[in-house]
Amino acid sequence: MLTEVSLNQYRIFYAAAQCGSISKAAEKLYISQPAISRAVHSLEEGLGTKLFRREHRGVTLTEEGELLYGHLKNAFAEISTAEERIRELTESDSGHLRIGTSAVLCKNMLLPYLKGFAAEHPKIKITIECRSSRLTGELLESGAIDAALMVRPSAPADISFYSLGEIRDTFVAAPSFLSGIGYERGKALSSGEFGELIERAGGIMLLDKTNGTRRHIDRFFKENKIAAERSGIIEVSGMDMLIEFALTGLGIACVIKSFVKDDINSGRLAEIHLQKTPNSREVGFAVPTKGELSRSAKCFMDFVRE
């Protein structure tokens, strides 16, 4: 009856067979020659047969040794291949996270999540694609990004959406500017009154038309018959610039309310109240439902949900 043998004994035998020498196998495995000899002897006892012929210049395999060596060669090759595949899978899937979002949402909503995630997973490479909402959706659909921070799409086919809550657009200006154009602080204006206020202000500052927020506000103006373009629209490429222009007293700006909450609370900006306000929008992370998420994407979404 054969006795139990260990994988380590097989590895030592395999090294000795490859080297054709007990001493060379000891050098290769960084263990002593007596340890090699004991392991080979123990393996031979366990299998109940001689595996080596001891000769003056080294060792040669017996017929049984040749048989065992051939099978071990295939087995260790399979193990090596499996280890290499695992390394490749780990490096490619869990090592790179690709997120798409708009420039507006990137700084004010995405970066706080990335800061915490990067601290917990410093080895994961993170790539951010700052594009318009439409292009971000196309990147997600094509598989060019793993996840997107975006406004919930009207027809969310083939995506899973994790909501972070709602954002609401509002209109603000420096208090001194509003006093200069006759706005009574705290008064809720009708659509007509708001249009007149924009006219007295000499126009309004909005994001450019490539931005989803701008298209949302254009629809709001159209639905409520606010002819803002008649007074003049100053287009700005970024939300930070809109806020800064409003703070310096250049005019009325349309911004996301949560992004200027501290400025409103401190009195640096004043909010223009309206009887009819723009609809709120739901923002969250979207991931595709088709195919398997990468390990990095799964890791990130687990972090977001926590």
C-alpha positions in Angstrom: 0.0 0.0 0.0 1.4 3.4 -1.0 1.9 5.9 1.8 1.0 9.6 1.6 3.5 11.9 -0.2 3.6 15.7 -0.3 3.7 18.2 -3.2 7.0 19.5 -1.8 8.5 16.0 -2.3 7.4 16.0 -5.9 8.9 19.4 -6.4 12.2 18.3 -5.0 12.2 15.1 -7.1 11.3 17.2 -10.2 14.2 19.6 -9.6 16.7 16.7 -9.0 15.5 15.0 -12.2 15.9 18.3 -14.2 19.4 18.9 -12.8 20.5 15.3 -12.9 22.3 16.0 -9.6 21.4 16.1 -6.0 24.0 18.9 -5.3 22.7 21.1 -8.2 19.1 20.6 -7.1 20.1 21.7 -3.6 21.7 24.9 -5.1 18.6 25.6 -7.2 16.1 25.2 -4.3 18.4 26.8 -1.7 18.2 23.8 0.6 20.9 21.3 1.8 21.9 18.2 0.0 20.9 15.9 2.9 17.4 17.5 2.8 17.2 16.7 -0.9 18.3 13.1 -0.4 15.9 12.6 2.5 13.0 14.0 0.5 13.8 11.7 -2.5 14.2 8.7 -0.3 10.9 9.4 1.5 9.2 9.8 -1.9 10.6 6.5 -3.1 9.4 4.8 0.1 6.0 6.3 -0.3 5.6 5.1 -3.9 7.2 1.8 -3.2 9.8 2.0 -6.0 13.2 3.4 -6.9 13.1 6.6 -8.9 16.8 7.3 -9.3 20.0 5.4 -10.1 22.8 6.9 -8.1 25.9 7.2 -10.2 29.4 8.8 -9.8 28.5 11.9 -11.7 25.0 12.4 -10.4 21.7 10.6 -10.8 19.7 9.2 -13.7 16.0 8.2 -13.8 14.8 4.7 -13.6 11.8 3.6 -15.8 9.4 4.5 -13.0 11.3 7.8 -12.5 10.9 8.6 -16.2 7.2 7.9 -15.9 6.7 10.1 -12.9 8.9 12.9 -14.3 6.8 13.1 -17.5 3.5 13.4 -15.6 5.0 16.0 -13.2 6.4 18.0 -16.1 2.9 18.4 -17.5 1.4 19.1 -14.1 3.8 21.8 -13.2 3.4 23.4 -16.6 -0.3 23.6 -16.0 0.2 25.1 -12.6 2.7 27.7 -14.1 0.1 28.6 -16.8 -2.7 29.0 -14.3 -0.5 31.3 -12.1 0.4 33.4 -15.1 -3.3 33.7 -16.2 -4.2 34.7 -12.7 -1.5 37.4 -12.6 -2.7 38.7 -16.0 -6.3 38.7 -14.9 -5.5 40.6 -11.7 -3.4 43.2 -13.4 -5.9 43.9 -16.2 -9.2 43.7 -14.4 -8.6 45.0 -10.9 -5.8 47.4 -11.8 -7.7 49.9 -13.9 -10.9 51.8 -13.3 -12.4 54.0 -16.0 -15.1 56.5 -15.1 -16.9 59.0 -17.3 -18.7 62.1 -16.1 -19.3 65.8 -17.0 -16.9 68.5 -15.8 -19.7 69.9 -13.7 -20.2 66.7 -11.7 -16.5 65.7 -11.6 -15.2 68.2 -9.2 -18.3 68.6 -7.0 -19.6 65.0 -6.7 -17.1 62.5 -8.1 -13.8 63.7 -6.5 -14.9 63.1 -2.9 -15.7 59.4 -3.8 -12.4 59.0 -5.7 -10.4 60.4 -2.8 -11.7 57.8 -0.4 -11.5 55.0 -2.9 -7.9 55.7 -3.9 -6.9 55.8 -0.3 -8.3 52.3 0.2 -7.1 50.9 -3.1 -3.8 52.7 -4.0 -2.8 50.1 -6.6 -5.8 50.6 -8.8 -5.2 53.0 -11.7 -8.0 55.5 -12.2 -8.8 57.2 -15.5 -11.5 60.0 -15.7 -13.2 60.9 -19.0 -14.7 64.3 -18.6 -17.2 64.6 -21.5 -20.7 65.9 -22.1 -23.6 63.9 -20.7 -24.5 62.6 -24.2 -20.9 61.4 -24.9 -20.6 59.9 -21.5 -23.6 57.8 -22.2 -22.2 56.7 -25.5 -18.8 55.7 -23.8 -20.7 53.6 -21.2 -22.8 51.9 -23.9 -19.7 51.1 -26.0 -17.8 49.7 -23.0 -15.1 52.4 -23.3 -15.7 53.2 -19.6 -16.6 51.0 -16.6 -19.0 53.4 -14.9 -20.5 56.8 -15.3 -21.6 59.5 -12.9 -24.6 61.1 -14.6 -28.1 62.3 -14.5 -30.5 59.3 -14.6 -31.3 58.8 -18.3 -34.9 59.0 -19.4 -34.7 55.5 -20.9 -32.2 53.6 -18.8 -32.0 50.5 -21.0 -29.1 48.1 -20.3 -27.8 50.0 -17.3 -28.0 49.6 -13.6 -28.3 53.0 -11.8 -27.3 53.7 -8.2 -28.8 57.0 -7.1 -26.8 59.5 -5.0 -29.9 61.8 -4.7 -31.3 64.8 -6.5 -29.7 68.0 -7.7 -31.7 71.2 -8.2 -30.8 74.2 -10.4 -31.2 77.7 -9.0 -30.5 81.3 -10.0 -28.1 83.4 -7.9 -26.2 86.7 -8.0 -24.2 88.9 -5.6 -26.5 90.6 -3.1 -25.2 94.1 -4.2 -25.9 93.3 -7.8 -29.5 92.2 -7.1 -30.1 95.3 -5.1 -28.9 97.4 -8.0 -31.4 95.9 -10.4 -34.3 96.2 -7.9 -34.8 92.6 -6.7 -36.7 92.4 -3.4 -34.8 89.7 -1.5 -37.0 86.7 -0.7 -39.8 87.5 -3.1 -40.9 84.6 -5.3 -41.1 85.9 -8.9 -43.5 84.8 -11.5 -42.0 83.7 -14.9 -42.9 87.1 -16.4 -41.2 89.0 -13.4 -38.1 86.8 -13.7 -37.9 87.6 -17.4 -38.0 91.3 -16.6 -35.3 90.9 -13.9 -33.1 89.2 -16.5 -33.7 92.1 -18.8 -32.7 94.7 -16.2 -29.6 92.6 -15.4 -28.5 92.8 -19.0 -28.8 89.1 -19.6 -28.0 85.9 -17.8 -25.0 83.6 -17.4 -25.4 79.9 -18.4 -23.3 76.9 -19.2 -22.7 76.3 -22.9 -25.1 74.2 -25.0 -23.0 71.1 -24.9 -23.8 70.7 -21.2 -26.9 68.7 -20.0 -27.6 71.3 -17.4 -27.9 74.0 -20.1 -30.3 71.9 -22.1 -32.4 71.3 -19.0 -32.6 75.1 -18.3 -33.4 75.9 -22.0 -36.4 73.6 -21.7 -37.4 75.3 -18.5 -37.3 78.7 -20.2 -39.3 77.5 -23.2 -42.0 75.8 -21.1 -42.4 79.0 -18.9 -42.1 81.4 -21.8 -39.0 83.1 -20.4 -37.3 84.8 -23.3 -33.8 84.9 -21.8 -32.1 85.1 -25.1 -33.8 88.4 -25.9 -31.8 90.0 -23.1 -28.6 88.2 -23.9 -27.0 85.0 -22.7 -23.4 84.8 -21.6 -22.2 81.3 -22.2 -19.5 79.8 -19.8 -17.8 76.5 -20.2 -17.6 75.5 -16.5 -19.7 75.7 -13.3 -16.7 77.1 -11.3 -16.5 80.0 -13.7 -20.3 80.7 -13.4 -20.0 80.7 -9.6 -17.0 83.0 -9.6 -18.6 85.4 -12.1 -21.6 85.6 -9.9 -19.5 86.2 -6.8 -17.7 89.1 -8.4 -21.0 90.8 -9.2 -21.0 90.3 -13.0 -24.7 89.2 -13.1 -27.2 86.4 -12.6 -26.0 82.9 -13.0 -27.8 79.5 -13.2 -26.0 77.0 -10.9 -26.6 73.8 -9.1 -27.8 74.8 -5.6 -25.9 72.3 -3.6 -22.6 73.6 -5.1 -23.2 77.1 -3.8 -24.9 76.2 -0.5 -22.1 77.6 1.6 -22.0 80.8 -0.4 -25.7 81.3 0.0 -25.6 80.6 3.8 -22.7 83.0 4.2 -24.5 85.8 2.3 -21.8 86.0 -0.4 -24.5 85.0 -2.9 -28.3 85.5 -2.9 -30.8 83.2 -4.4 -33.5 84.4 -6.7 -36.8 82.8 -5.6 -39.3 81.7 -8.3 -42.9 80.6 -8.2 -42.1 78.0 -10.8 -38.6 76.4 -10.4 -36.7 73.9 -12.7 -37.4 70.3 -12.0 -34.9 68.5 -9.9 -32.8 65.8 -11.5 -31.5 62.5 -10.1 -27.8 61.9 -10.2 -26.0 58.6 -9.6 -23.5 56.0 -10.9 -24.5 54.0 -13.9 -22.9 50.7 -14.9 -23.8 48.4 -17.8 -25.9 45.3 -17.2 -24.6 43.5 -20.2 -21.3 41.5 -19.7 -19.3 41.1 -16.6 -18.1 44.1 -14.6 -14.3 44.3 -14.1 -13.0 43.6 -10.7 -12.1 47.3 -10.2 -15.6 48.4 -11.2 -17.2 45.9 -8.8 -14.8 47.1 -6.1 -15.7 50.8 -6.8 -19.4 50.2 -6.8 -19.2 48.3 -3.5 -17.3 51.3 -2.1 -20.0 53.7 -3.3 -22.8 51.6 -1.8 -21.1 51.5 1.5 
